[in-house]
Amino acid sequence: MQKITAGRDQLGEFAPKFAELNDDVLFGQVWSREDELNPRDRSIVTITALISGGNFEQLVFHMGKAKENGVTQEEMAEIITHLAFYIGWPKSWSAFTIAKEIYEK
């Protein structure tokens, strides 16, 4: 797995502890636990949580990561459609806008 440095790159000087936790714990330790949950499934869980919470700024990166981890366009569309009935139409509509951009690249 590629080492993530977004925390340090974006927040290293302003919030060094948060940057460390982001890069070393979340992406370094949690995401590397592939025996417990493979990257594809971890991506599905992550995008579901982000969409549900309306965290669309982070969704761009994680949806691209989900695509890299093997989540197909058809699966992404089905995930978002399924979520619409639980989290609301507007959040799903917003997620589709991002998914369309990611999967049309």
N, C-alpha and C positions, 0 to 999 in steps of 0.2 A: 504494500500500500504506500502511495506517495505521501511524504510528510507534509502536513498542513501547517502553514505559518501565517495564516490570515490574522490570527489574534495579535501576534507580534507585529506583523506588517501594519495593521490598522490601528491597534490600540496599545502597542508595546510601551510607549512613553507615557501615555495618559493613564492607562490602567494595567500596569505590568502583571499583577497577580491574575486578573481576569484573562489576560492574553495567555499567560502560562497555563491556566486551567483549560482554556479553549484548545490550545494546540497540543499540550502534553497529555491531559487527562481525557477530555472528550474525544479528540481525534486520534491521539496517540494510544490510549489504553482502551477506551470503550469501543471505538470503531474497529479496533484490531482484534476483537474477540470473535473471530470468525467461526470457531468451533461451537460457540453458543448461539450465534445468529449470523447467517451469511450476509454479505454486503447488500445483496439484492433485497432481502427481507428487511434488513435494517433501514435501507432507503425507503421502503414502502411505509414502515412505521414512522419514520421521520417526516416524510412529506404529509402523511395523514395528520400527524400532530401539528405541523406548521399550518396546514390549510385550516384545520379545525380552530386553531387559535387566531387565525387571520394574520399570521406572520409572513406576509408575502415578500418582504425584503429578503429574508433568508431563504425563501422558497426557490428563488432563481438558482442559487448555487446548488441546493439539495436536489432540485428536479434534474438539473444537468448531471449530478452525481448518480441519481437513480437511472438515468438513461445509460450512463457509462456502466452501471452495475447490472444492466440487462433488462430493465423494466421497459417494455415495448410501449409504443404509442397507444396501441389498443388497450393494453393493461392500464396505462395512466388514465385514459379516458373513462374506463370502467371504474377505477378507484374514485375519481372525482365525481362521476355520476352517482355512484353508491353513496358517497359522503353527502351529496346535496340533500338527501332526505333526512339526514341526521344533524347537519350543521347549518343548513340554510342555503338557499339558491344564490344569494349574492356572493358568498365566499367561494362557492363552486365556480360561479361565473368568472370571478377574479382569477381563480386557479387555472381555469381553462385558457385564459388570455396568456398566462405565463407558459403553460404547457404547449400551446400552439407555437409560441416563439421558440421554445427549446427543441421541440420535435421537428420543426420545419427547417432547422439548420442543417 
